[in-house]
């Protein structure tokens, strides 16, 4: 059986090793936000695209 310290070190190692490979909750939230932004904030009308500013809500 591994000691708690060894388990902690291994967990931190695998978290470091998987950086950029696994998707974090923060990345999932950003992906969802950008998909929502694309569908609700970008419009094509009369041959032109208009887009709301993504950093200003209700603008």
N, C-alpha and C positions, 0 to 999 in steps of 0.2 A: 504494500500500500504506500502511495506517495505521500510525502508530508505536505501540509497546507502551503508551505513556502514554495515547494517544487511545483505544485499545482498552479499557484499564482504566476510563477515565472513562465511555465508552459502556456498558460492562457494568454499572457501578455505577448509571448513570442508568436503564437498563432494569430492573434489579432493584428500584430505588426506585419506578419507575412501575408495576410489576406487583404491588406490595405490596397484599394484600387481594384480589387478583384471581386469582392463581395459588395453588395449594395446596402448602404446604411439607410436607416429610417429618414435621415436628412435628405439623402439623394432621392428617395422615393417621393418625399414631399415636394421637392423641387421639380421632379419629373411630372408629377400630377399638376402642379401649379402651371408649368409651361404648356402642358396639353390643354388645360382649361383656358389659358390665355390665348392660345392659337384658335380655339373654337369660338370664343366669346368676344375677343377684343380686336381681331383682325377682320376687316371687311373689304370686299372687292366690289366696287360700284363704278359704273361708267368708265371702265378701263383703267381705274386707279385703285390702289390699295390704301386704306387708312388703318392706322393702328393706334390704340390707346397707349399712353406711356406706362410701361409695366411697373415702374416704381411709384406711381401715383395712383392710389385707389380712387375709383369713381371720377376719373378725369377724362 
